[in-house]
Amino acid sequence: MTDSKNINNPVGQGGGQRKKLSRAERQNNGPHRNLDRQGAADKKAELVRKMREKARAAEAAEQASDDTAQR
């Protein structure tokens, strides 16, 4: 068997032509990156939600203490 020097045509390698990679995939930013980004966005949204809940709780407690101090 002969070996081809062309990377897109590996003669005798049993695989046929190699898939042409998109620019993003060549930079290691393939489809899996979108899932990573979505997961990070979900984590950030959850963290922001928790922080807002804590801030509301603290504000409500402060409001209650102000009400009792005024009486």
C-alpha positions as CSV (number, residue, x, y, z in Angstrom):
1,M,0.0,0.0,0.0
2,T,1.1,3.5,-0.6
3,D,0.9,6.3,1.9
4,S,-0.3,9.6,0.8
5,K,1.4,12.8,1.9
6,N,-1.8,14.8,1.7
7,I,-3.4,15.0,5.1
8,N,-6.9,15.1,3.5
9,N,-6.5,12.0,1.5
10,P,-4.9,9.2,3.6
11,V,-4.7,6.5,0.9
12,G,-4.8,3.0,2.4
13,Q,-5.7,4.3,5.9
14,G,-9.2,2.9,5.7
15,G,-10.8,6.2,6.7
16,G,-11.3,8.0,3.5
17,Q,-11.0,11.8,3.6
18,R,-10.8,13.6,6.8
19,K,-13.5,15.9,7.9
20,K,-12.8,19.5,7.1
21,L,-12.7,21.3,10.4
22,S,-14.3,24.7,10.8
23,R,-12.2,27.6,12.0
24,A,-13.7,27.3,15.5
25,E,-13.0,23.6,15.7
26,R,-9.4,24.2,14.6
27,Q,-9.1,26.6,17.5
28,N,-10.5,23.9,19.9
29,N,-13.8,25.7,20.2
30,G,-16.0,23.1,18.7
31,P,-19.6,22.2,19.5
32,H,-18.7,21.1,23.0
33,R,-17.8,24.7,23.8
34,N,-21.4,25.8,23.4
35,L,-22.4,23.3,26.1
36,D,-19.7,24.6,28.4
37,R,-20.8,28.1,27.9
38,Q,-24.4,27.2,28.6
39,G,-23.4,25.4,31.8
40,A,-21.4,28.4,32.9
41,A,-24.4,30.7,32.2
42,D,-26.7,28.5,34.2
43,K,-24.3,28.5,37.2
44,K,-24.0,32.3,37.0
45,A,-27.8,32.8,36.8
46,E,-28.2,30.5,39.9
47,L,-25.5,32.4,41.8
48,V,-27.1,35.8,40.9
49,R,-30.5,34.5,42.0
50,K,-29.1,33.3,45.4
51,M,-27.3,36.6,45.9
52,R,-30.5,38.6,45.2
53,E,-32.5,36.4,47.6
54,K,-29.9,37.0,50.4
55,A,-30.0,40.8,49.7
56,R,-33.8,40.8,49.9
57,A,-33.7,38.8,53.2
58,A,-31.1,41.2,54.6
59,E,-33.1,44.2,53.5
60,A,-36.3,42.8,55.0
61,A,-34.5,42.1,58.3
62,E,-33.1,45.6,58.3
63,Q,-36.6,47.0,57.6
64,A,-38.0,45.0,60.5
65,S,-35.4,46.2,62.9
66,D,-36.0,49.8,61.8
67,D,-39.7,49.4,62.5
68,T,-39.1,48.1,66.0
69,A,-36.6,50.8,66.8
70,Q,-39.0,53.6,65.8
71,R,-41.7,52.3,68.2
